[in-house]
Structures are given as C-alpha cells and as structure tokens.
Amino acid sequence: AQPALAAVPPAQDSAVLDPSVVATPPDKGVPAKYAAFSGIWAGRLDGMYEGKLAVLTIAPRGQVTVTYAWGVLADNKPGVADGAGKISGNTLKLARLPNGADATFIMQPDGTLAATYTLAGQTYTGAFARQ
C-alpha cells in the first residue's frame, strides 16, 4: 500500500495584486496615448513567469505611479513593489524596482503591452493584456 501523502497547501508562485490596488482614471489633460496605459495588466514572461502591472496614476507629461507584482522568476520569490515610471511615445519605462529589475512596456497596435523585464543579467519578454 502507498503511504498517505500529507495535504500540502498549493505553492504561492503566482503574481498577486492586493484587491485594494485600483487605477485612477486619468484627468482630461492626459494625452490619449498616455491614458491608454491606465489600468491593470497581466501577462507571462517567457510564457511561464506571471506578472501583473497596475498603472495607478498618469500625469499629463507621462509620469506614472505603478504597482508591479511578479510570481516565481528564476531565484526570485513572488513579490509586489510600488514604483514610478515615465511614458515617452508608446513606451512606459519603470524606474528600477526594489528587487533590482528593470521593466519596460511598449503599447502594441492591438492594445496589448510588449513587456521586457531584466533581472540579474537575464531578460524576459512577454505580452500583457488589460484585465
């Protein structure tokens, strides 16, 4: 007979944003191409690593505040970081995250974001869709 396996809670390896994270709709003075970044986005890097980007506020000149959540990524445990960034043209570049990662999101013609996430010399890419 096989020994009974102890119940193990599922591993928390996914990207999780707190339900209190809410995007504030941009003011009328924010250019439409910047306002398009507003909201909650989710995707996978390299097809397997979950990420969630909440673009919380957008100023008329493209400054943003964000919350970024990541799942297990290489040696990194899942986490969440508040940050800031700037939109130039169709590209949102975040200031370096507390875990040392650099992240860039480029608005695509189909309304998705092409994400590039660089951490510890490794670069991961993927598509993020509005949630």
N, C-alpha and C positions, 0 to 999 in steps of 0.2 A: 504494500500500500504506500502511496505517496504521502509524505508528511504534509499537513495542512500549512499553507503559507499565511503568515500574519498579514492582516489588512494594512496596506501602506497607502497613505494619502497620495493623490496624484502629485507629481512634481510640478512646482510652480515655475515653469520655464517660459511662460508667455509674457508678452508685453501687456501691462495693465495700467490704464489711466484711472485715477480715482473718479468716481461719478461726479464729484464736485467740480471737476475741470470743465469749464464752459467757455466757449469762444464768444467774445463780444462783437456783435456786428459792426463793421467799420463805419465811421462817420461818412457823410456825403462828400467831404473834401478829400477822401482817399480815392486815388485813381482806380478805375475798374480792374485794370490788370494787376494791381496790388490786392484789391479786395477779393479777387478770385482765390487767394491763398487762405482766406479765413476759414476756420472750421477744424474739424477733427479728421485726420487722415490715418490710414492704416495700410500696411503692406508687409512684404517679406523681402529681406536682403538675401541675395544669392539663392532665392527660392526656399530658404529654410529658417531664417532668423527673423522673428517678428519685430516690428517696430510700429510705434504709434506717435504721430505728431499732432499736437494741438496748437494751432496758431490762434492765440488768445486775443491779442490786440494788434492792430496795424495803424501806424501813424501816416499822415499824408505824404511824408517823404520816404516811406518804406521801412521805417524801423518797426520791428515786431517784438512781441514777447511770446514765448512758447513754453510748452511743457513737452518733453520728449520721454517716451517710455520704451525700453528695449527688453527683449527676452534674453534667454541664454545666447551669448555671442562669443564664440571661442572660449577664453578663460573668464570672461565677464559674467557675473551673475546678473539676473534681471534687476532692473532699476528704473528710477524715474528722476529726471532732472529738470529744473526750471532754467530757462535761458533767454537769450535775446538774439536778435539777428537783424539782417537788413535785406530788403528786396531791391535788386537792381535789374531792370528789364523784366525777364521772365524767370529770374533765379533768386531763390531765397538761400542765403548763406547764414548758418548759425554761428554765433561765437562759440569757441571751444567749450564743449560740455565738461562738467566736473570729472568725468571718467577719462578725459583726455581725447575724446573723439571729436572729429570734425565732420559736420554733416552739411550737405548741400542738396537742395530740392529744386528741380527745374520743371516749370509748368509745361506740359505737353499739349499739342493741339486737341487731343481727345479729353482734356480736363483732368488727367492723372498727373502725378508728380513723379519724375525720374529722380530717385534718391541715390546719393553717393555718400557712404559712411566710411570714414577712415579711422582706424583704431590700431595703435601699436604696429604701424607699418603695413597693415593689411587693409585693402579696400574692398568694400562690399557694395553691390548695386542692386537696385530693385525698383519696382513701381508701387506707388502708394495711391490709393483711391479714397475719395471723400466718403466718410461714414454717414 
